[in-house]
Structures are given as C-alpha cells and as structure tokens.
Amino acid sequence: MAKGIMRMIKKALVKVNREMTVNAAPAPREGLVGEGYAGGYHDALCDVLLALTGGKPDRRDYWE
C-alpha cells in the first residue's frame, strides 16, 4: 500500500512542480512569491515521502 501512496505523491509532485514553474515565469524578480500554495504543498508532500521512507523531516521542529 505504501508503494501506491508513494507513486501517487510522486505524480502529484510533478504537477506541483509544473505549477510552480508556470507561476514563477512571468515575474522572476518577485522571488518565491510565485510559489504560493503550491510551494507549501510541495514541502508537505516531500515531508510525507521522507517519513514513508524512514526519514525524519526537519522543518521548524514540527516533527519533534
């Protein structure tokens, strides 16, 4: 079951990365503002993947 979830997360990450690339393209001088919701979602998906593979995410001590 975890493999199916990981596959779904990886597919979602591809879509999120695509959205972030499109959003950042028109205004490159605004830095990370173009990421918005997609950037936070990307970080969350990466944290879950790390946890599923036995790692421990390190973001502001949320996982402590």
N, C-alpha and C positions, 0 to 999 in steps of 0.2 A: 504493500500500500504506500509506503514512504516513497518508493521509486516513482509511482504515478503522481504523487503530490509534487515531488521534485521536478518531474517533467513539466507539469503544469506551471510551476513557478518560473522555470526557465523560459517557457514560451511567453509568459506574462512579462518577464524582464526584457525580452526582445522588443515587445510592443511599447513598454515604458521607455526604453532607451530611444526608440524611434520618435516617440512623442517629445522627449526632452530635446532631441536633436532638432526637430522641426521648430519647437518653441524658442530655442536659443538662436536660431539662424537669423531672424530679422533684426535682432537687437544685441549684437555681440558685446557692446560696451556696457550693458546692464549686468554682466556677470551672471550670478546664479539665480537672479530673479526669474529668468525664463523657466527654471525647473519647476517651481511651484509645487502643486500637489504631486506631480509625477516624481519629483526628486525625493520627497518623503516616502512615497510608496516604494520607490526603488530601494531605498535604505532598509525599509521594513522587510521587503522580500529577501534581500541579501542576508539580513539577520536571521530570518526563518531558515533559509538554506544552510547557513552556518550552524545553527542549532540542530538541524536534522542530520548533519554530517558529523556531529560530535564536538563541534567547536563552541566557543562561547563569545557571543557578540560583545563588543566593548564600546558602548555608546552611553556616555554620561552616567555610568553606574546603574542604568535601568535594569540590567540583567544580574545584578548582585543580589 
